[in-house]
Amino acid sequence: MTEMRLTVVGAAGRMGGALIRAISQMEGVRLSAAVERAGSPAIGQDCGVLAGLQANGIVVTDDALAAFAATDGVLDFTAPAASRHFAELAAQARIVHVIGTTGLGEDDLAAIRPAARHARVVQSGNMSLGVNLLAALVRRAAAALDEDFDIEVLEMHHRHKVDAPSGTAYLLGEAAATGRDIDLGERSVRSRDGFTGERKRGDIGFATLRGGTVIGDHSVIFAGPLETITLSHHAQDRQIFARGAVKAALWARDRKPGFYTMEDVLGLRD
């Protein structure tokens, strides 16, 4: 099989650079285009150099339409509004769209899902193997432990992260809610300040920490009578997310159009 052509959007960002490096290191793929927003100072620059590699001859462009027309898949760790736009372009081009963008709300996902009629969309709040395995364990633990065990999701990221809680925290919270067969939107607590009263039985709490250069630490705590269980994942390098995204694109290449998650890619669905 020929190498899969991949386009990186948000190519000048931290994750964009990680994706470009991952593509250069992995078999079965090659970089076909690097896209940035109009007006970005990266436009016209060699994306290999921007990613800390040798020049690769692929200059950053703001013409996403042309890039999507000449690629097999798009790797997208941008922003919710941008991902919605890229989903429309991916559907038009009938290609793979891997979305690792965090901060997606229900309205964003509702806008993206129609693209799956024509594109192969793989969306996850976290693309790493370890985090998705953790989510599967959280779901099973939540199902096994009754509401005597309070569930708290704790996450910490670097000081530059702009959304909170993280997409991974929501992923883990959703896994816990699924295990408990409850609606996370109705049963989650995302901030506590002042005189809050007692913790409501059965709720899922979120706590957010920011500082330094932490790539991503996540823990799900099951606090029960006289014992506490903690399931954790600690990211040491954002390349784990980039490599997971490339693997997701390769997995989706020969799939039917549809909306998939990393659970599908890794075969973790019950």
Backbone hydrogen bonds in HBPLUS format (Angstrom, degrees):
<---DONOR---> <-ACCEPTOR-->    atom                        ^
c    i                          cat <-CA-CA->   ^        H-A-AA   ^      H-
h    n   atom  resd res      DA  || num        DHA   H-A  angle D-A-AA Bond
n    s   type  num  typ     dist DA aas  dist angle  dist       angle   num
A0004-MET N   A0028-GLY O   2.82 MM  24  6.09 173.0  1.82 139.3 137.2     1
A0030-ARG N   A0004-MET O   2.96 MM  26  6.20 150.2  2.05 156.1 152.4     2
A0072-ASP N   A0005-ARG O   2.99 MM  67  5.07 150.8  2.07 122.6 131.8     3
A0073-GLY N   A0005-ARG O   3.11 MM  68  6.46 126.9  2.41 151.4 164.5     4
A0006-LEU N   A0030-ARG O   2.93 MM  24  6.15 157.0  1.99 161.1 165.9     5
A0032-SER N   A0006-LEU O   2.77 MM  26  5.45 172.0  1.78 145.7 146.2     6
A0007-THR N   A0073-GLY O   2.83 MM  66  6.23 155.9  1.89 152.1 160.0     7
A0075-LEU N   A0007-THR O   2.85 MM  68  6.21 161.7  1.88 168.8 174.6     8
A0008-VAL N   A0033-ALA O   3.05 MM  25  6.45 158.5  2.10 151.7 152.3     9
A0035-VAL N   A0008-VAL O   2.83 MM  27  6.17 167.0  1.85 160.3 163.5    10
A0009-VAL N   A0075-LEU O   3.21 MM  66  6.40 172.0  2.21 163.6 164.4    11
A0010-GLY N   A0035-VAL O   2.88 MM  25  6.00 127.0  2.17 137.7 153.0    12
A0013-GLY N   A0010-GLY O   3.17 MM   3  5.80 165.2  2.20 120.8 125.4    13
A0011-ALA N   A0035-VAL O   3.07 MM  24  5.69 170.5  2.07 150.7 152.2    14
A0017-GLY N   A0013-GLY O   2.95 MM   4  6.19 160.3  1.99 152.4 155.6    15
A0018-ALA N   A0014-ARG O   3.11 MM   4  6.38 154.8  2.17 141.4 148.7    16
A0019-LEU N   A0015-MET O   2.85 MM   4  6.06 154.8  1.91 150.5 156.5    17
A0020-ILE N   A0016-GLY O   3.01 MM   4  6.28 159.5  2.05 150.3 155.6    18
A0021-ARG N   A0017-GLY O   2.98 MM   4  6.21 157.8  2.03 149.1 155.0    19
A0022-ALA N   A0018-ALA O   2.92 MM   4  6.12 156.1  1.97 145.2 152.2    20
A0023-ILE N   A0019-LEU O   2.95 MM   4  6.18 163.3  1.98 153.5 157.1    21
A0024-SER N   A0020-ILE O   3.17 MM   4  6.35 151.7  2.25 140.7 148.1    22
A0025-GLN N   A0021-ARG O   3.19 MM   4  6.41 126.9  2.49 139.7 152.9    23
A0025-GLN N   A0022-ALA O   3.06 MM   3  5.16 140.9  2.21 100.6 112.0    24
A0026-MET N   A0022-ALA O   3.08 MM   4  6.15 128.8  2.35 151.3 163.8    25
A0061-THR N   A0034-ALA O   2.91 MM  27  6.30 162.6  1.94 157.4 160.9    26
A0036-GLU N   A0061-THR O   2.88 MM  25  6.11 153.0  1.95 153.9 160.7    27
A0040-SER N   A0037-ARG O   3.14 MM   3  5.71 156.9  2.20 138.2 137.8    28
A0043-ILE N   A0040-SER O   3.17 MM   3  5.75 166.6  2.19 117.9 121.5    29
A0045-GLN N   A0042-ALA O   2.96 MM   3  5.49 163.6  1.99 140.5 142.4    30
A0044-GLY N   A0060-VAL O   2.86 MM  16  5.20 172.0  1.87 140.6 142.8    31
A0060-VAL N   A0045-GLN O   2.85 MM  15  5.65 154.0  1.92 155.3 160.2    32
A0050-LEU N   A0046-ASP O   3.20 MM   4  6.53 160.8  2.24 148.2 153.8    33
A0047-CYS N   A0058-ILE O   2.88 MM  11  6.02 174.2  1.89 164.6 164.1    34
A0051-ALA N   A0047-CYS O   3.01 MM   4  6.15 138.4  2.19 137.6 147.7    35
A0051-ALA N   A0048-GLY O   3.15 MM   3  5.10 126.4  2.46  92.5 106.2    36
A0053-LEU N   A0048-GLY O   2.76 MM   5  4.96 157.9  1.81 156.9 149.6    37
A0052-GLY N   A0049-VAL O   2.99 MM   3  5.11 161.9  2.03 109.0 113.7    38
A0067-ALA N   A0063-ASP O   3.18 MM   4  6.42 159.8  2.22 147.7 153.8    39
A0068-PHE N   A0064-ALA O   2.83 MM   4  5.98 162.0  1.86 158.3 161.8    40
A0069-ALA N   A0065-LEU O   3.16 MM   4  6.30 143.2  2.30 139.3 148.8    41
A0070-ALA N   A0067-ALA O   3.22 MM   3  5.47 151.8  2.31 103.4 111.5    42
A0096-VAL N   A0072-ASP O   3.15 MM  24  6.35 176.8  2.15 140.5 141.4    43
A0074-VAL N   A0096-VAL O   2.83 MM  22  6.17 147.1  1.94 141.9 151.4    44
A0098-VAL N   A0074-VAL O   2.89 MM  24  6.09 170.1  1.90 176.5 173.8    45
A0076-ASP N   A0098-VAL O   2.88 MM  22  5.95 158.7  1.92 165.8 173.0    46
A0100-GLY N   A0076-ASP O   2.82 MM  24  6.00 162.7  1.85 150.8 156.8    47
A0082-ALA N   A0079-ALA O   3.03 MM   3  5.28 113.4  2.49 106.4 122.5    48
A0083-SER N   A0079-ALA O   2.86 MM   4  6.06 161.5  1.89 164.3 170.7    49
A0084-ARG N   A0080-PRO O   3.04 MM   4  6.28 151.7  2.12 150.6 157.5    50
A0085-HIS N   A0081-ALA O   3.24 MM   4  6.53 156.8  2.30 143.3 148.7    51
A0086-PHE N   A0082-ALA O   2.85 MM   4  6.14 163.5  1.88 155.7 160.7    52
A0087-ALA N   A0083-SER O   2.88 MM   4  5.98 145.2  2.00 142.8 151.5    53
A0088-GLU N   A0084-ARG O   3.36 MM   4  6.68 151.1  2.45 142.0 147.7    54
A0089-LEU N   A0085-HIS O   3.22 MM   4  6.63 156.3  2.28 148.0 154.3    55
A0090-ALA N   A0086-PHE O   2.82 MM   4  6.04 155.5  1.88 149.9 157.0    56
A0091-ALA N   A0087-ALA O   2.97 MM   4  6.14 152.5  2.05 145.0 151.9    57
A0092-GLN N   A0088-GLU O   3.08 MM   4  6.35 156.3  2.14 144.4 150.6    58
A0093-ALA N   A0089-LEU O   2.98 MM   4  6.23 152.3  2.06 145.9 153.4    59
A0094-ARG N   A0090-ALA O   2.75 MM   4  5.77 118.4  2.13 136.7 153.2    60
A0095-ILE N   A0090-ALA O   3.26 MM   5  5.56 157.7  2.31 143.5 150.1    61
A0094-ARG N   A0091-ALA O   3.20 MM   3  4.84 138.9  2.38  90.3 102.1    62
A0120-ARG N   A0095-ILE O   3.14 MM  25  6.35 157.1  2.20 132.5 139.5    63
A0097-HIS N   A0120-ARG O   2.88 MM  23  6.09 163.7  1.91 142.9 145.1    64
A0122-VAL N   A0097-HIS O   2.97 MM  25  6.29 159.8  2.01 144.0 149.1    65
A0099-ILE N   A0122-VAL O   2.76 MM  23  6.09 163.9  1.79 155.7 161.2    66
A0124-SER N   A0099-ILE O   3.15 MM  25  6.55 158.4  2.19 175.0 175.3    67
A0108-ASP N   A0105-GLY O   3.08 MM   3  5.16 117.7  2.49  96.9 111.9    68
A0109-LEU N   A0105-GLY O   3.01 MM   4  6.36 164.9  2.03 158.3 161.6    69
A0110-ALA N   A0106-GLU O   2.90 MM   4  6.03 154.6  1.97 146.2 153.7    70
A0111-ALA N   A0107-ASP O   3.03 MM   4  6.22 142.4  2.18 138.3 147.7    71
A0111-ALA N   A0108-ASP O   3.08 MM   3  5.11 122.2  2.43  94.4 109.0    72
A0112-ILE N   A0108-ASP O   2.93 MM   4  6.21 140.8  2.08 145.3 157.0    73
A0113-ARG N   A0109-LEU O   2.92 MM   4  5.98 158.6  1.96 154.0 157.8    74
A0115-ALA N   A0112-ILE O   2.97 MM   3  5.74 147.5  2.08 125.9 134.3    75
A0116-ALA N   A0113-ARG O   2.92 MM   3  5.55 155.6  1.98 121.4 128.4    76
A0117-ARG N   A0114-PRO O   3.13 MM   3  5.83 167.6  2.14 119.4 122.0    77
A0118-HIS N   A0115-ALA O   3.10 MM   3  5.92 160.8  2.13 121.7 126.1    78
A0119-ALA N   A0115-ALA O   2.86 MM   4  5.83 164.2  1.88 155.0 158.9    79
A0258-GLY N   A0119-ALA O   3.14 MM 139  6.60 141.4  2.30 138.1 144.8    80
A0121-VAL N   A0258-GLY O   2.93 MM 137  6.14 155.4  1.99 170.8 176.7    81
A0260-TYR N   A0121-VAL O   2.70 MM 139  5.92 166.9  1.71 163.7 168.4    82
A0123-GLN N   A0260-TYR O   2.93 MM 137  6.34 161.6  1.96 155.6 150.6    83
A0132-ASN N   A0128-SER O   3.26 MM   4  6.44 163.2  2.29 146.8 151.3    84
A0133-LEU N   A0129-LEU O   2.96 MM   4  6.18 147.2  2.07 149.7 159.4    85
A0134-LEU N   A0130-GLY O   2.87 MM   4  6.10 152.9  1.94 143.5 151.8    86
A0135-ALA N   A0131-VAL O   2.86 MM   4  6.19 151.9  1.94 147.5 154.7    87
A0136-ALA N   A0132-ASN O   3.20 MM   4  6.39 151.4  2.29 135.8 142.3    88
A0137-LEU N   A0133-LEU O   3.04 MM   4  6.39 152.6  2.12 148.3 155.9    89
A0138-VAL N   A0134-LEU O   2.82 MM   4  6.10 155.0  1.88 153.6 161.3    90
A0139-ARG N   A0135-ALA O   2.96 MM   4  6.18 160.8  2.00 148.6 153.1    91
A0140-ARG N   A0136-ALA O   3.20 MM   4  6.43 158.9  2.24 142.3 147.4    92
A0141-ALA N   A0137-LEU O   2.84 MM   4  6.05 156.4  1.90 149.5 156.8    93
A0142-ALA N   A0138-VAL O   2.85 MM   4  5.99 163.4  1.88 155.0 159.1    94
A0143-ALA N   A0139-ARG O   3.10 MM   4  6.29 147.1  2.22 139.6 148.2    95
A0144-ALA N   A0140-ARG O   3.02 MM   4  6.20 143.0  2.16 140.7 150.5    96
A0145-LEU N   A0141-ALA O   2.94 MM   4  6.06 145.4  2.06 151.8 159.8    97
A0149-PHE N   A0146-ASP O   2.99 MM   3  6.05 171.2  1.99 130.2 133.0    98
A0150-ASP N   A0223-ALA O   2.87 MM  73  5.01 154.5  1.94 140.2 131.8    99
A0223-ALA N   A0150-ASP O   2.79 MM  73  5.01 157.4  1.84 151.0 152.5   100
A0205-GLY N   A0151-ILE O   2.98 MM  54  6.36 162.2  2.01 155.5 153.8   101
A0152-GLU N   A0221-ILE O   2.96 MM  69  5.10 154.8  2.03 143.2 151.0   102
A0221-ILE N   A0152-GLU O   2.78 MM  69  5.10 170.0  1.79 158.8 160.6   103
A0153-VAL N   A0205-GLY O   2.72 MM  52  6.02 163.7  1.74 149.0 153.5   104
A0207-ALA N   A0153-VAL O   2.84 MM  54  6.23 149.8  1.93 164.2 165.8   105
A0154-LEU N   A0219-SER O   2.84 MM  65  5.19 168.6  1.85 158.7 162.3   106
A0219-SER N   A0154-LEU O   2.87 MM  65  5.19 155.6  1.93 154.2 159.7   107
A0155-GLU N   A0207-ALA O   3.05 MM  52  6.44 158.1  2.10 158.1 164.3   108
A0209-LEU N   A0155-GLU O   2.87 MM  54  6.14 146.9  1.98 153.3 162.4   109
A0156-MET N   A0217-ASP O   2.94 MM  61  5.21 150.4  2.03 145.0 151.0   110
A0217-ASP N   A0156-MET O   3.01 MM  61  5.21 160.9  2.05 151.7 156.7   111
A0157-HIS N   A0209-LEU O   3.17 MM  52  6.60 150.2  2.26 143.3 147.0   112
A0211-GLY N   A0157-HIS O   2.95 MM  54  6.44 151.6  2.03 150.4 159.5   113
A0158-HIS N   A0214-VAL O   2.76 MM  56  4.52 113.3  2.21 162.1 142.6   114
A0161-LYS N   A0158-HIS O   3.36 MM   3  6.00 171.2  2.37 119.1 121.6   115
A0159-ARG N   A0212-GLY O   3.16 MM  53  5.51 161.2  2.20 139.4 137.6   116
A0169-ALA N   A0166-SER O   3.07 MM   3  5.08 116.5  2.49  93.9 109.1   117
A0170-TYR N   A0166-SER O   3.09 MM   4  6.51 157.8  2.14 151.7 156.8   118
A0171-LEU N   A0167-GLY O   2.93 MM   4  6.15 152.3  2.01 141.2 149.6   119
A0172-LEU N   A0168-THR O   2.90 MM   4  6.20 157.0  1.95 152.8 157.5   120
A0173-GLY N   A0169-ALA O   2.79 MM   4  6.03 152.9  1.86 146.7 155.5   121
A0174-GLU N   A0170-TYR O   2.76 MM   4  5.94 157.9  1.81 153.3 158.4   122
A0175-ALA N   A0171-LEU O   3.04 MM   4  6.28 148.3  2.14 138.2 147.1   123
A0176-ALA N   A0172-LEU O   2.99 MM   4  6.28 156.2  2.04 147.0 152.6   124
A0177-ALA N   A0173-GLY O   2.89 MM   4  6.13 158.4  1.93 148.1 154.6   125
A0178-THR N   A0174-GLU O   2.82 MM   4  5.99 155.4  1.88 147.8 154.3   126
A0179-GLY N   A0175-ALA O   3.02 MM   4  6.24 156.6  2.07 144.1 150.3   127
A0180-ARG N   A0176-ALA O   3.00 MM   4  6.28 144.0  2.13 143.8 153.6   128
A0181-ASP N   A0177-ALA O   2.76 MM   4  5.79 111.9  2.23 136.3 154.5   129
A0182-ILE N   A0177-ALA O   2.97 MM   5  5.16 163.4  2.00 140.5 146.0   130
A0181-ASP N   A0178-THR O   3.10 MM   3  4.79 144.5  2.24  92.9 103.7   131
A0186-GLU N   A0183-ASP O   3.10 MM   3  5.47 134.1  2.32 106.0 117.6   132
A0187-ARG N   A0183-ASP O   3.02 MM   4  6.16 134.2  2.24 147.2 160.9   133
A0187-ARG N   A0184-LEU O   3.16 MM   3  5.06 131.8  2.41  94.3 107.5   134
A0204-ILE N   A0187-ARG O   2.82 MM  17  6.20 156.3  1.87 155.6 163.5   135
A0189-VAL N   A0204-ILE O   2.93 MM  15  6.17 151.7  2.01 142.0 144.7   136
A0206-PHE N   A0189-VAL O   2.85 MM  17  6.14 140.8  2.00 172.6 172.0   137
A0203-ASP N   A0200-LYS O   3.26 MM   3  5.91 169.3  2.28 136.6 137.8   138
A0235-ALA N   A0216-GLY O   2.89 MM  19  5.26 174.7  1.89 166.7 165.8   139
A0218-HIS N   A0233-HIS O   2.97 MM  15  5.38 168.2  1.98 163.4 166.3   140
A0233-HIS N   A0218-HIS O   2.84 MM  15  5.38 151.4  1.92 159.2 164.7   141
A0220-VAL N   A0231-LEU O   2.80 MM  11  5.26 158.2  1.84 153.5 161.0   142
A0231-LEU N   A0220-VAL O   2.99 MM  11  5.26 166.4  2.01 148.2 151.3   143
A0222-PHE N   A0229-ILE O   2.73 MM   7  5.03 172.4  1.73 162.6 165.1   144
A0229-ILE N   A0222-PHE O   2.91 MM   7  5.03 164.1  1.93 141.9 146.2   145
A0224-GLY N   A0227-GLU O   2.88 MM   3  5.41 150.9  1.96 161.7 170.5   146
A0240-ILE N   A0237-ASP O   3.22 MM   3  6.26 173.2  2.22 127.8 128.6   147
A0241-PHE N   A0238-ARG O   3.08 MM   3  5.49 136.0  2.28 107.6 117.7   148
A0242-ALA N   A0238-ARG O   3.35 MM   4  6.75 156.7  2.40 144.8 151.1   149
A0243-ARG N   A0239-GLN O   2.85 MM   4  5.97 170.7  1.86 156.1 157.9   150
A0244-GLY N   A0240-ILE O   3.15 MM   4  6.11 151.6  2.24 131.1 139.1   151
A0245-ALA N   A0241-PHE O   2.98 MM   4  6.20 148.2  2.08 142.5 150.8   152
A0246-VAL N   A0242-ALA O   3.05 MM   4  6.40 156.0  2.11 150.8 156.7   153
A0247-LYS N   A0243-ARG O   2.99 MM   4  6.24 162.2  2.02 149.4 154.3   154
A0248-ALA N   A0244-GLY O   2.90 MM   4  6.12 147.7  2.01 142.3 151.5   155
A0249-ALA N   A0245-ALA O   2.98 MM   4  6.28 151.8  2.07 145.8 152.8   156
A0250-LEU N   A0246-VAL O   3.01 MM   4  6.33 161.9  2.05 153.9 158.1   157
A0251-TRP N   A0247-LYS O   2.95 MM   4  6.14 157.0  2.00 146.5 153.0   158
A0252-ALA N   A0248-ALA O   2.97 MM   4  6.14 155.0  2.04 147.0 153.3   159
A0253-ARG N   A0249-ALA O   3.08 MM   4  6.09 126.7  2.38 142.7 155.3   160
A0255-ARG N   A0252-ALA O   3.03 MM   3  5.08 165.4  2.05 111.7 116.2   161
A0264-ASP N   A0261-THR O   3.04 MM   3  5.42 130.3  2.30 105.4 116.8   162
A0265-VAL N   A0261-THR O   3.24 MM   4  6.66 158.2  2.29 144.7 150.5   163
A0266-LEU N   A0262-MET O   2.89 MM   4  5.98 158.4  1.93 149.7 154.0   164
A0267-GLY N   A0263-GLU O   2.95 MM   4  5.75 109.5  2.46 131.5 146.0   165
A0268-LEU N   A0263-GLU O   2.85 MM   5  4.82 156.0  1.91 143.3 148.0   166
A0267-GLY N   A0264-ASP O   3.30 MM   3  5.09 153.9  2.37  96.4 104.1   167
